[in-house]
Amino acid sequence: MTMVYDEALDRFEPVLGLETHVELGTRSKMFCGCKTTFGAPPNTQVCPTCLAFPGALPVANAAAIESTIRIGLALNCSIAEWCRMARKNYFYPDMPKNYQISQYDEPLCFDGYVDVEVGGEVVRIEIERVHLEEDTGKSTHVGGATGRIHGADYSIVDYNRAGIPLVEIVTKPIPGTDRLAPEVAKAYVTELREIMRSLGVSDVRMEEGSLRCDVNVSLMPRGSSEWGTRTETKNVNSLRSVERSVRSEIERQAAVLAEGGKIVQETRHFHEDTGTTTSGRSKEEAQDYRYFPEPDLVPIAPDPAWVAELKAALPELPSVKRKRLQAEWALSDLDMQAMHNADAIDLVEATVAAGAPAADARKWWMGELARRANETATPLADLPITPAQIARVTELVASGALNDKLAREVLEGVLAGEGTPDEVVERRGLQIVNDEGELSAIIDQVLADNADAVEKVRSGKIAAAGALVGGVMRASKGKADAARARQLILDKLGVSE
Ligand SMILES: [Zn+2]
């Protein structure tokens, strides 16, 4: 049972909370020297420390601590001058130590915020904490229909991921987003992803799990000030799913509450295929993780002078950069927002840096290429074409060697793996007909075949020349320069515009 979204929002107000895990892109793991390469053969990036052999001791990864502090600074957090790692005790088959080294009441970064823009409004998301921990291994459940443990014949465990540094970013509860709750959640995760990318601390590939999000949602009746019971949808792994999972959870909870039911505090799973969540583990009984300070590690005490240096060296943050580029490219808020939503800003920027005019770069990425990305459900940045190649195509158009139609064919060839733009032009024979003699011959034939249109143009109906230009374009298979052809036609017929 669900309630339609609008009705749900007429009766209830949502409160959000987001916990985001970001796998850091350090070369080695958090507490040992093992490599962190994604996709390596199972259990080849392991050692006595990350497999928790008795007596093996952890040593903290300085680069991971630095990255975490930079993330905290970018999120306007205070940085602890002294904090400790903690043991979080629980059993998981893919966690060899039976405890996770994490942080408890002494996070490295705390009390920050990030502003996101939704529908022209700025929404401030307050950050409660940013802390550092280690990732678990990865279980694969084989033989069942769902890939989950229930119904599986057996499970296998890969410990390559065990011990990879993981940063957890936790928001404070976010009330007041009202009908925009799903969009705000998505905008927040999008902004986080861009901040991580600009800092260069993670590849933030949601599909590979290097950025994953737990989405908390609760509802309260309109006019009430008492927050409802929340559910936590775990490991949502695409931006679109963040938005959909909030929406579907609001609809589900509203229906339960409207019938007089109670929301159970539990974890839930989001299903991409149905766009709905199902119940996972009940959290009605608080877990007792028996946290205590990790005795095998020294406390972390970042020198404030070093933190100040890191802060001064932060790169231009995405929101600042967007404002700058919008001004440079003279775009409306709406156009800029569309580019942001399409994840095209960095691509257009790189294309401009490779020599293309901004308007052209934007035209191709937001037009032809966005369409292709959409059709093939590929992120724009993953299309097999580079900003430099787009810049080359715009150069060929500007020099008159290609028109827009031919340029589209060149892009198609590059996307199909036929080589660079110049190679595609060569192989497919896509040069514009620049040879005056060849063009003239084509025009003569078209004029001979279209006596009616010729007569109209001669008698002053210049608009009829359009049909003749169309004929030339067809006869040349799109390779004529339309403006040049039009001029030649008018010359040949002895009329001027
Ligand atoms: Zn190791």
Residues whose N, C-alpha, C, O or C-beta is under 5 A from the ligand:
A	BS01	ZN	C32 G33 C34 Q45 V46 C47 T49 C50
